[in-house]
Amino acid sequence: QVQLVESGGGLVQPGGSLRLSCVSSGIITRIYAMAWYRQAPGKQRELVARITTDGSANYLDSVKGRFTISRDNPENTVYLQMNSLKPEDTAVYYCNAQRAYLDFWGQGTQVTVSS
């Protein structure tokens, strides 16, 4: 059974930082592209950051320079370091593992940026 479990979300003030973690089980994480998506109320889910099996990363334009995705394959974990957070970053953040036709999702973690 494949599971992706996110953690690290919460309430933070504008300008603050959070680090999200996603621990996977039931898959060999190192052979999957891993990604973070987010979905704000009333909006479509969007890709925030993605890291390939060789470590190449790409980002949503609005988070470039503020967010960093990384992976720890032996620990089956992917991280999203989020700095200089803005109210518009408020959303539920989802972890995703993708390989060919296989596509797995976590349950999401809420990130709220507010003063």
C-alpha positions as CSV (number, residue, x, y, z in Angstrom):
1,Q,0.0,0.0,0.0
2,V,1.4,3.3,-1.1
3,Q,1.2,6.2,1.4
4,L,2.5,9.8,1.2
5,V,2.3,11.6,4.5
6,E,2.8,15.4,4.7
7,S,3.7,17.3,7.8
8,G,5.0,20.7,8.7
9,G,2.1,23.0,7.8
10,G,0.6,25.6,10.2
11,L,0.0,29.2,10.8
12,V,2.8,31.6,10.1
13,Q,3.1,35.4,9.8
14,P,4.0,37.1,6.5
15,G,7.8,36.9,6.0
16,G,8.1,33.8,8.0
17,S,9.3,30.3,7.1
18,L,8.0,26.7,7.2
19,R,9.5,23.4,6.0
20,L,7.1,20.8,4.7
21,S,8.0,17.1,4.8
22,C,6.6,14.2,2.8
23,V,7.4,10.7,3.9
24,S,6.5,8.0,1.4
25,S,6.1,4.3,2.0
26,G,5.2,1.5,-0.3
27,I,7.3,2.9,-3.2
28,I,11.0,3.3,-4.0
29,T,11.0,7.1,-3.8
30,R,14.3,7.5,-5.7
31,I,12.8,6.3,-8.9
32,Y,9.9,8.7,-8.7
33,A,9.7,12.4,-9.7
34,M,8.4,14.1,-6.5
35,A,6.4,17.3,-6.4
36,W,4.5,19.7,-4.2
37,Y,1.2,21.1,-5.4
38,R,-1.1,23.5,-3.6
39,Q,-4.8,24.4,-3.7
40,A,-6.3,27.6,-2.3
41,P,-10.0,27.9,-1.7
42,G,-11.9,28.4,-4.9
43,K,-8.8,27.9,-7.0
44,Q,-7.4,25.0,-9.1
45,R,-4.6,22.9,-7.8
46,E,-1.3,24.2,-9.1
47,L,2.2,22.8,-9.3
48,V,4.5,24.6,-6.8
49,A,7.8,22.7,-7.2
50,R,9.0,19.4,-8.8
51,I,12.2,17.5,-8.4
52,T,13.3,14.8,-10.8
53,T,15.1,11.5,-10.0
54,D,18.4,13.2,-10.9
55,G,17.7,16.2,-8.6
56,S,16.7,18.7,-11.2
57,A,14.1,21.1,-9.9
58,N,11.6,23.5,-11.3
59,Y,9.3,26.0,-9.6
60,L,6.2,28.0,-10.0
61,D,7.3,31.5,-11.0
62,S,5.7,33.2,-8.0
63,V,7.8,31.0,-5.5
64,K,11.1,31.2,-7.3
65,G,13.8,32.4,-5.0
66,R,11.7,31.8,-1.9
67,F,10.9,28.0,-2.0
68,T,13.4,25.1,-2.3
69,I,12.5,21.5,-2.9
70,S,14.9,18.8,-2.0
71,R,14.8,15.0,-1.5
72,D,16.4,12.5,0.8
73,N,16.1,9.2,-1.0
74,P,17.4,6.9,1.7
75,E,14.8,8.4,4.0
76,N,12.1,8.3,1.4
77,T,11.4,12.0,2.2
78,V,10.9,15.1,0.1
79,Y,11.0,18.6,1.6
80,L,9.7,22.0,0.7
81,Q,11.5,24.8,2.4
82,M,9.4,27.9,2.2
83,N,10.8,31.3,3.1
84,S,9.5,34.9,2.9
85,L,6.0,33.5,3.0
86,K,3.2,35.7,1.7
87,P,-0.6,35.6,2.4
88,E,-1.1,34.4,-1.2
89,D,0.9,31.3,-0.3
90,T,-2.0,30.2,1.9
91,A,-3.3,26.9,0.6
92,V,-3.4,23.1,1.3
93,Y,-0.1,21.7,0.1
94,Y,0.0,18.2,-1.4
95,C,2.8,15.9,-2.0
96,N,2.9,13.9,-5.3
97,A,4.9,11.0,-6.6
98,Q,4.9,10.3,-10.3
99,R,6.4,7.7,-12.5
100,A,5.1,6.9,-16.0
101,Y,1.4,6.1,-15.5
102,L,1.7,5.9,-11.7
103,D,0.6,8.9,-9.7
104,F,0.2,9.0,-5.9
105,W,-0.9,11.8,-3.6
106,G,-0.8,12.7,0.0
107,Q,-3.7,13.9,2.1
108,G,-2.4,17.5,2.2
109,T,-1.2,19.9,4.9
110,Q,-2.7,23.3,5.5
111,V,-0.4,26.4,5.3
112,T,-1.9,29.7,6.5
113,V,0.1,32.9,6.1
114,S,-1.6,35.6,8.2
115,S,-0.8,38.3,10.7
